[in-house]
Amino acid sequence: MLVWMMAAALIVLLILLMMSYRANGKLKEEVRMLKEILEVREKTVENLQASRVAVKDVIENFSRHAEVMALVEEGKSIEEVAHALDLPTNKVELIIKFDKIKKDHGTL
């Protein structure tokens, strides 16, 4: 009788072990999916921050466009314009290139 009870207890333990193993597999899959979601979220946040910086640069360039072009039309060099407006030379170059593209395409 004791042997049968031990066998029954062993069977119950094996069933519980199998159920735990199956639940563990489901949890591992859920963890994997959550990690993927977090990675996508992080990339989305990075892209949004980069877009925000790009938009800010475009707005700043537009706001300084008239000043830069006025000085360029006066015959000032890129370095002189950059110094006068306290801008990096690459930003001045970008504004000038943007103005040239606008003029080449006939847009305002």
Backbone hydrogen bonds in HBPLUS format (Angstrom, degrees):
<---DONOR---> <-ACCEPTOR-->    atom                        ^
c    i                          cat <-CA-CA->   ^        H-A-AA   ^      H-
h    n   atom  resd res      DA  || num        DHA   H-A  angle D-A-AA Bond
n    s   type  num  typ     dist DA aas  dist angle  dist       angle   num
A0005-MET N   A0001-MET O   3.05 MM   4  6.37 152.3  2.13 148.3 156.1     1
A0006-MET N   A0002-LEU O   2.93 MM   4  6.14 154.5  2.00 147.8 154.8     2
A0007-ALA N   A0003-VAL O   2.88 MM   4  6.07 153.0  1.95 145.0 153.0     3
A0008-ALA N   A0004-TRP O   2.89 MM   4  6.05 157.1  1.94 143.1 149.4     4
A0009-ALA N   A0005-MET O   2.90 MM   4  6.09 157.8  1.95 143.7 150.0     5
A0010-LEU N   A0006-MET O   2.87 MM   4  6.03 152.8  1.94 145.0 152.5     6
A0011-ILE N   A0007-ALA O   2.90 MM   4  6.15 154.8  1.97 148.1 154.7     7
A0012-VAL N   A0008-ALA O   2.93 MM   4  6.19 160.9  1.96 150.6 155.7     8
A0013-LEU N   A0009-ALA O   2.90 MM   4  6.12 156.7  1.95 145.3 152.0     9
A0014-LEU N   A0010-LEU O   2.87 MM   4  6.11 154.0  1.93 146.8 154.0    10
A0015-ILE N   A0011-ILE O   2.91 MM   4  6.17 156.8  1.96 150.5 156.7    11
A0016-LEU N   A0012-VAL O   2.92 MM   4  6.19 161.2  1.96 150.5 155.6    12
A0017-LEU N   A0013-LEU O   2.84 MM   4  6.03 151.8  1.92 145.1 153.6    13
A0018-MET N   A0014-LEU O   2.90 MM   4  6.14 157.1  1.95 149.0 154.4    14
A0019-MET N   A0015-ILE O   2.94 MM   4  6.20 157.4  1.99 149.8 156.1    15
A0020-SER N   A0016-LEU O   2.90 MM   4  6.09 155.3  1.96 145.9 152.8    16
A0021-TYR N   A0017-LEU O   2.90 MM   4  6.11 154.1  1.97 146.7 154.0    17
A0022-ARG N   A0018-MET O   2.99 MM   4  6.22 159.5  2.03 148.7 153.3    18
A0023-ALA N   A0019-MET O   2.96 MM   4  6.18 161.6  1.99 147.5 152.8    19
A0024-ASN N   A0020-SER O   2.83 MM   4  5.99 151.6  1.91 146.1 154.4    20
A0025-GLY N   A0021-TYR O   3.01 MM   4  6.30 150.9  2.09 145.2 152.3    21
A0026-LYS N   A0022-ARG O   3.08 MM   4  6.44 154.0  2.15 148.2 154.9    22
A0027-LEU N   A0023-ALA O   2.92 MM   4  6.19 156.2  1.98 148.2 155.0    23
A0028-LYS N   A0024-ASN O   2.90 MM   4  6.16 154.3  1.96 148.8 155.6    24
A0029-GLU N   A0025-GLY O   3.10 MM   4  6.34 156.0  2.16 144.3 150.1    25
A0030-GLU N   A0026-LYS O   2.95 MM   4  6.24 155.8  2.01 148.1 154.9    26
A0031-VAL N   A0027-LEU O   2.86 MM   4  6.09 156.0  1.92 150.5 157.1    27
A0032-ARG N   A0028-LYS O   2.95 MM   4  6.19 157.1  2.01 147.0 153.1    28
A0033-MET N   A0029-GLU O   2.96 MM   4  6.23 159.6  2.01 148.9 154.2    29
A0034-LEU N   A0030-GLU O   2.90 MM   4  6.11 157.7  1.95 148.5 154.8    30
A0035-LYS N   A0031-VAL O   2.91 MM   4  6.16 153.1  1.99 149.0 156.2    31
A0036-GLU N   A0032-ARG O   3.05 MM   4  6.36 155.2  2.11 147.4 153.8    32
A0037-ILE N   A0033-MET O   2.95 MM   4  6.25 156.2  2.01 148.2 154.9    33
A0038-LEU N   A0034-LEU O   2.89 MM   4  6.15 156.5  1.95 148.0 154.3    34
A0039-GLU N   A0035-LYS O   2.93 MM   4  6.20 154.1  2.00 147.7 154.6    35
A0040-VAL N   A0036-GLU O   2.99 MM   4  6.27 162.3  2.03 152.1 156.2    36
A0041-ARG N   A0037-ILE O   2.88 MM   4  6.10 157.6  1.93 147.9 154.9    37
A0042-GLU N   A0038-LEU O   2.85 MM   4  6.08 160.3  1.89 150.6 155.3    38
A0043-LYS N   A0039-GLU O   2.98 MM   4  6.24 162.0  2.01 151.2 155.7    39
A0044-THR N   A0040-VAL O   2.88 MM   4  6.08 154.7  1.95 148.3 155.9    40
A0045-VAL N   A0041-ARG O   2.89 MM   4  6.16 159.4  1.93 153.3 158.5    41
A0046-GLU N   A0042-GLU O   2.92 MM   4  6.17 161.4  1.96 149.7 154.9    42
A0047-ASN N   A0043-LYS O   2.86 MM   4  6.07 160.5  1.90 148.9 154.3    43
A0048-LEU N   A0044-THR O   2.86 MM   4  6.08 156.6  1.91 149.4 156.1    44
A0049-GLN N   A0045-VAL O   2.91 MM   4  6.13 156.4  1.96 149.9 156.3    45
A0050-ALA N   A0046-GLU O   2.90 MM   4  6.14 158.1  1.95 149.7 156.0    46
A0051-SER N   A0047-ASN O   2.85 MM   4  6.03 156.0  1.91 146.7 153.7    47
A0052-ARG N   A0048-LEU O   2.87 MM   4  6.05 152.6  1.95 143.2 151.0    48
A0053-VAL N   A0049-GLN O   3.01 MM   4  6.28 154.5  2.08 146.2 152.3    49
A0054-ALA N   A0050-ALA O   2.92 MM   4  6.17 157.7  1.97 147.6 154.1    50
A0055-VAL N   A0051-SER O   2.83 MM   4  6.05 161.9  1.86 153.7 158.1    51
A0056-LYS N   A0052-ARG O   2.95 MM   4  6.11 156.2  2.01 143.1 150.1    52
A0057-ASP N   A0053-VAL O   2.92 MM   4  6.20 156.8  1.97 148.8 154.8    53
A0058-VAL N   A0054-ALA O   2.97 MM   4  6.25 160.0  2.01 150.2 155.4    54
A0059-ILE N   A0055-VAL O   2.91 MM   4  6.15 163.9  1.93 153.7 157.8    55
A0060-GLU N   A0056-LYS O   2.88 MM   4  6.10 162.6  1.91 151.3 156.5    56
A0061-ASN N   A0057-ASP O   2.79 MM   4  6.00 159.2  1.83 150.8 157.1    57
A0062-PHE N   A0058-VAL O   2.88 MM   4  6.13 155.8  1.93 150.0 156.4    58
A0063-SER N   A0059-ILE O   2.92 MM   4  6.15 158.6  1.97 149.4 155.5    59
A0064-ARG N   A0060-GLU O   3.06 MM   4  6.27 138.3  2.24 144.5 154.9    60
A0065-HIS N   A0061-ASN O   2.94 MM   4  5.82 114.9  2.37 137.4 153.3    61
A0065-HIS N   A0062-PHE O   3.21 MM   3  4.97 147.7  2.32  95.1 104.7    62
A0068-VAL N   A0064-ARG O   2.95 MM   4  6.14 168.8  1.96 165.0 168.2    63
A0069-MET N   A0065-HIS O   2.91 MM   4  6.07 174.3  1.91 159.8 161.6    64
A0070-ALA N   A0066-ALA O   2.94 MM   4  6.00 150.3  2.03 143.6 151.7    65
A0071-LEU N   A0067-GLU O   3.17 MM   4  6.42 161.1  2.21 148.4 152.4    66
A0072-VAL N   A0068-VAL O   2.92 MM   4  6.19 156.2  1.98 151.9 159.6    67
A0073-GLU N   A0069-MET O   2.86 MM   4  5.97 158.6  1.91 145.0 150.7    68
A0074-GLU N   A0070-ALA O   3.09 MM   4  6.33 131.1  2.33 135.1 147.8    69
A0074-GLU N   A0071-LEU O   3.15 MM   3  4.97 129.9  2.42  90.1 103.6    70
A0076-LYS N   A0071-LEU O   3.11 MM   5  5.67 159.4  2.15 156.6 151.2    71
A0075-GLY N   A0072-VAL O   2.86 MM   3  5.13 152.5  1.93 106.1 115.1    72
A0081-VAL N   A0077-SER O   2.89 MM   4  6.15 162.7  1.92 156.5 161.0    73
A0082-ALA N   A0078-ILE O   2.87 MM   4  6.04 164.4  1.90 150.5 155.3    74
A0083-HIS N   A0079-GLU O   2.91 MM   4  6.09 158.5  1.96 144.7 150.6    75
A0084-ALA N   A0080-GLU O   2.84 MM   4  6.00 163.5  1.86 149.5 154.5    76
A0085-LEU N   A0081-VAL O   2.94 MM   4  6.08 156.3  2.00 154.1 159.3    77
A0086-ASP N   A0082-ALA O   2.83 MM   4  5.52 108.7  2.35 135.2 150.8    78
A0087-LEU N   A0082-ALA O   2.87 MM   5  4.68 158.4  1.92 134.4 141.1    79
A0086-ASP N   A0083-HIS O   3.33 MM   3  4.97 152.3  2.41  93.4 101.4    80
A0091-LYS N   A0088-PRO O   3.05 MM   3  5.38 131.8  2.29 105.0 117.4    81
A0092-VAL N   A0088-PRO O   3.22 MM   4  6.64 155.3  2.28 150.4 157.3    82
A0093-GLU N   A0089-THR O   2.86 MM   4  6.13 162.2  1.89 154.0 159.0    83
A0094-LEU N   A0090-ASN O   2.97 MM   4  6.10 151.3  2.06 135.4 143.3    84
A0095-ILE N   A0091-LYS O   2.95 MM   4  6.23 156.6  2.00 148.3 153.8    85
A0096-ILE N   A0092-VAL O   2.97 MM   4  6.24 159.5  2.01 152.1 157.6    86
A0097-LYS N   A0093-GLU O   2.87 MM   4  6.10 159.7  1.91 151.1 157.0    87
A0098-PHE N   A0094-LEU O   2.86 MM   4  6.04 157.2  1.91 147.2 153.9    88
A0099-ASP N   A0095-ILE O   2.93 MM   4  6.16 155.2  1.99 145.4 152.0    89
A0100-LYS N   A0096-ILE O   2.94 MM   4  6.22 156.1  2.00 148.1 154.5    90
A0101-ILE N   A0097-LYS O   2.92 MM   4  6.20 159.4  1.96 151.9 157.2    91
A0102-LYS N   A0098-PHE O   2.92 MM   4  6.19 160.1  1.96 150.1 155.6    92
A0103-LYS N   A0099-ASP O   2.94 MM   4  6.20 159.9  1.98 149.8 155.0    93
A0104-ASP N   A0100-LYS O   2.81 MM   4  6.02 157.8  1.86 150.9 157.7    94
A0105-HIS N   A0101-ILE O   3.00 MM   4  6.16 147.3  2.11 147.9 155.6    95
A0106-GLY N   A0102-LYS O   2.96 MM   4  5.98 108.2  2.49 135.2 152.4    96
A0107-THR N   A0102-LYS O   3.00 MM   5  5.20 154.7  2.06 150.8 151.7    97
A0106-GLY N   A0103-LYS O   3.20 MM   3  4.94 152.4  2.28  95.0 103.3    98
